[in-house]
Amino acid sequence: MIFCMKHGQTKSILVAISSSHAASRQKLRGIYRYAVRKDDWDITLVRSAADLSDQMLEECANGRYDGCIISSEECARRIAETITLKTPIVVIEGEIGDIIAQVRQTANTQVLTTDNMAIARTAAEHFRSLGRFASFAYIPDELGRRWSAIREKAFMDTVRADRCRKETYNPARESLVGFLTRLAPPVAVFAAWDFMAAKVVRACHAAGLSVPSQVSVIGVDDDDMICESVRPPLSTILVDRVKQGFVAAQALNSMMTSRKNAAAPTYVCRPLKVVERESTAHLSPGGGVVERARQFIADHVPDLIGVQDVADAIHVSRRLLDLRFAQSGTGSVSELIRSKKLALVKRLLRQTPLSDARIAARCGFKSVGTLRNLFRSAFGMSMRSWRADFT
């Protein structure tokens, strides 16, 4: 599928990037954010190799495009083989840069990289903040890509001093269920990205392992559609992909407007923070109460529930429930209920055309005004603005 974004006819830009993963969508958001500021870019978006028609490749060869941004392994070689050497290219990620270099060497090309070691260290440090684990495990990317291997080594190096078992999953040797079952609990599992982390949670359910009391799981990219698709929802590491896309567009503009090769940007994409959900929740001695409460809230998000409803459902007093949450250090019961409801609101805003009033009713708010005020307070923008920016 090809999308064009016309802002005059000054520069014609080819952008090859998938929109099927959160990291790619975030990069794309940054690219468009820069393009809107320039107001003179005509962007042709290629989402997959199927979009690379013979006509488009002929246009590449004839110098139709003033510049190109590539963050798609499946499109990289075909574009590099056909696009003119004078056309400046910015590549996002080193492995894709290697593909381009085989065809163009370094002619008119800049590569932006990601600090995969910092991402892995962030995961290891987050696990350490939760307490002691008997085992650490890494779940690699299924395609065995280089960035995954870098994350594995950095993660294992960071936890090397911990006196516990450390293993990397190898699908050629055993099933994921078998791998998780033979590790001594509690286990800290770092997955290469959110898709793999979700597979871990599902494998835990199949093996009868409790998440997070027996297996604690964290992924990468904050893909909320994946993170919220499993129970308990996934903790993840948010990486600054929006800025990476913005810097890529900025670098391309410099290359297009300078007669000489512009200096390569020094920006390296790094992790921003851990987005903590229940899959890595710290469990205090009263953690069983907290975990049951979290599960009840997760299963009843659309219902109009209060703290007393939760206490009644899991057969504890309101006072004990509040105490156990305070001991867990992960916020109050009411904060969790509110965050879960707002997460559902964001999902409905992104995935459905429902009005604010319909969403308020579906998510259990007493009035649309209450929801609008809470949403603006939490996210600094109206529901309408959020929907416009993130859909």
N, C-alpha and C positions, 0 to 999 in steps of 0.2 A: 504494500500500500504506500502511496506517495502523497505527502501533504505539502502544500506550498503556503508560505507566509509572506505576503507581499508588502513591502514598505518602500514603494518606489522601485526603480529598476537599477539602482546603482551597482550592487554586488549580488552575484548569483552564488549561493552557498549550497554545497552538497553535504548533508549530515547523515552518516550511516550509523545508526544506533538502534538497538532493540528497545521496545517499551514493555517487554513482558516481565522484567524484573524491577524491583524497587530501585536498586542502584542505578540502573539505566534511566529510569524515569526521572530520578533526581538529577542526574547529569543533564538530561534534556531540559529540565526546568531551568537549570542555570544557563544553558545556551540561549533559550528563548528570552530569559530575563535580560541578557546582554543585548540580544537582537532588538528587543523593544526599545531599549535606550538609544540604539544607533538609528533606528527608524529608516534604514536604507538597505536592509538585507532581504533578499528573496530566497527563502530557505526551501530546499527540496529534501524531504525526510525519507530515508530508506530504512525500513524496519527489519528487513530480512533479505537474504540472497534472492528470493523470489521477486523482489521489487526491482532488481537490476536487469531491466529489459535491454534488448539489443540496442534500442534507440538511445537509452540513457548512457550505455557504455560508449556508443558512438559519439555522444555529446561530450563525454569525458575526454575522449581522444581528440576531439576538435577544439578543445579549449573553451567549452561552453561555461564552465564553472570558474569563478574567480578564487575560490578557496574551498577547502574540504575539511571536515572534522570526522574522524573515524573512531568508533568505540564498538566495533562489531567484528569478531573474529571471522565469521562466515563471509563477510563482505570484503574484508581487508585486501586479500590477494587480488581479486578480480578488479577492484578499483585501482589498486596500485599498478597493476599491469597495463591499464588502459589510459588512466588520466595523465595529462601532459606533465613533464618534469618541471615545467615552469609554474604549475599550479601549487600553491603552498598547502601543506597538509599539517594539521595538528592531530596527533594520535593520543587517545586516552588509554593508558595501561601499557606497560613495557612489553608484554607478550605480543600484543598487536603491533607494537613498534618493531619487534623482531621480524614479523611477517612482512611489513612494509619495507624494512631495510634490505631484505633479500632481493627485492625488486628495484627499489630506488636508491639503495644505500642511504645516505643522509641528505640527499638533495631536497632542499626546500621543505624539510620535515622537522617538526618538533614533537617531543613525546612527554606527556605528563604522567607521573607515576603515583603510586599509593604506598603509604607506609604500612605494609602488612605486618611488620614486626611490632609496631606500636599497637595495632589492632589486637594481636595475640597477647601482648603484655597486658592490655586493658582487661581482657577476659580473665587472665590468670590472677591479676590483682583483685578483680571483683570477687572471684571465688575465695581468695584468701580473706577478704573482708567479711565473709559469711561464717568463717570458722574452719575447723579441721576436717579434711576429707581423707578417707582411706585409699581412694584411687582417683587418678586423673586420666581422662581419655580425650583423644582428638578424633573427630569424624571428618575425613577429608572430602574435598570436592570429588564427585563421581568421575570426572574426566581427567583427574590427575594433573591439573594445571599448576604452573609454577607458583602462582601466588598462594595456592593452598599449601604447597610444600613449605613455603617460607613461613606461613602462619603456624604450621605444625612445629617446625624447629624452634621458633621463638617462644611458643607456648610451653613446649617441653623444657627448653632452657630456663625459662622463668620459674617453673615449678620443680626444677631439678633438686633444689636443696630440701624440698619437703620429703620427709621419710614416708613414702607411700608408693603404691604401684602406679606406673605410668605406661599407657599403651595407646597405639594408634590403630584404629579399625581398618582391617583389610578384608574387603568383601569377597576376595578370591578364596579366603581360607575358612570363613564362617559367616553365619547369618548375623544380622545386627542384633536380633533377640539373643542369640547365643553369646555374642560378645558382651552385651550389657549384663547378662545373667551371671557370667563367671567373674565379674569384677566385684571386689569387696566393697560393700556400701559403708558409708555414703560416698557416691561417685560424683565427681565434677566433670561434666562433659562440655567441651568446646567444639562446636560444629563450624565448618568452613563458612557456611552462610545459612540464612533462615530456613531455606527449603530442607537442608539436611537436618537442621535442629528439629524441625517438625517431624521428620521421619523418626528421630530418636524418641520423641515423646510418644508417638504411636507404637513404636517397638516396645517401649516401657509398659504401655497398657497391655500389649499382647503377652508380655512376660510376667505380668502381675507385679510390676515394680511401681512404687509410688513416686510421683514427681511433685514436690522437690525433696521429700523427706529421705528417699533412698537414692534418687538420681536427680542432680541439679543440672539444668541445661541452659546454655546460652548460644545464640547465633549471631549473625552479622547482617546489617543493612536496614533493620527496622521496617521490614515489609509487613505493614499491619494486617494486610489481607491474609498473610500466612501466619503471622504471630497470633492473631485472634482466632484462627481456624482450629486450634487444638486446645485441649483442656489438660492442665492449666495453660493459660496463654504464655507465650515465649518471651523471656528476656532477650535482649539483643543489643548489639553495639551500633550506634548511629555514626556513620562515616560522613564527612563533609562533602558529599557528592555534588550538591547544588553549587557550592563554590568551585568545585573542580570543573563543572561544565561552564560556569561563568568565565573562569580563567582561560579555559580552552578557547572560547569564543574571542576573548580579549586578545589572546596571543595570535589567533588567526588574523584578526583585524590589523594588528601591528605588522604581521608578515605581508599582508596584502597592500598596505599603504606605504611600506618602506621599500625603497629601491634595493637596499641591502638586506641580507637575512637579519631579521630582528633577533635580539638576544633571547635565548631560551628562558622561559619563566622559571623562577626558582621555587615556585609553589609545589609542595608535595601534599597530596590528600591524606589527612590524618583522622583518627577517630575523634568524635566530638564528646560523646558521653555514653554511658550504659543506660538504656531504657529498660528499667527493671519492671518485669511483670512477675507472675506467680511461679514461673519455672525455676527461679533461683531465690525464692523467698527464704529468708533466714528463719529457721525454726528454733524457738526457745524451748525450754522444758515443757511449756504448755502449748507447743506448736501444733499438737493434734487438734486443739480447739480452733486455732487460727486457720489451719488447713481446711477443716470442715466448713468453717464460716466462709472462707474464700470460695470454696466449691459451690456452696449454696448460692452465694451472690452471683457467681459466674453463670449458674444455671437459671437464675431468675432475674436477669438484668431488666427485661421489659416490664416487669411487674412493679407496682408502686410499693416498695419495701423500705422499712426503716430499720434502725439498729435493733429494736425490740423484736421485730419479725425474724431477724436472723438468729437472735438468742433463743427464741421459742423453737425455731426449726431445728436447731442442733442440740436443744435440751440443756442449755446452761443459763445461768442468770445473766442479766444485762451487765451487772458489775464485774463478773468474772470475764465475760467476753471483752469488755473494755480493757481490763487489766492485762489479759493475754496479748491483745494487740499492742498495748503500750510496751510490754516486755519484748515483743518481736522487733520493735524499732522500725516498722514499715508503715507507720501512719495509723489513723483511726479507722474504725468500721465505717463511719459516715463518709470519710474521704474516699475509701475504696468503693463504696456504693456510687458516689458521685462520679468518680473517674470511670467506672465501668459504664455508667449511663452515658457519659459524654463520649466515650469511645464508640458506643453504639450509634449515637447521634452522628458522629463524623462518618461512620460507615454508611449510614443511610443517606447522608448528604452526598457522598461520593457515588454511591451505587444506584440511587433511585431518584426519581423526579418529585418525590413527596414534598408537600408544602411544610413550612415550619410547624404549623399547627398539627398536621397529621403526624409528623415526627415526634412532637411533644407528647401526643396522646399515646403513640406506640411505645415510647420509652418511659412512660409512667410519670410524666411531669404534670403537676396540677394545672398549669396554664402555659400557653406559649410564651407569655411575657416572662415567666419565671425561668424558662429554658433559655430564652434570648439573653437575659441579664447574666445568667450563670455562664453561658457560652462565651460572651464577650469578656467577662471577668477572668475566665480561665485561659483564653487564647488571644485576647487583645484585638479581636475583630468580630464583626457580625457573622451570623450563619451564612448570609447571602455572600459576603465577601470571601469567606472560607471556601464555599462551594465553587465560586468563580476561580479562585486561585489554585485549587487542588483537584479539580476534575477536568 
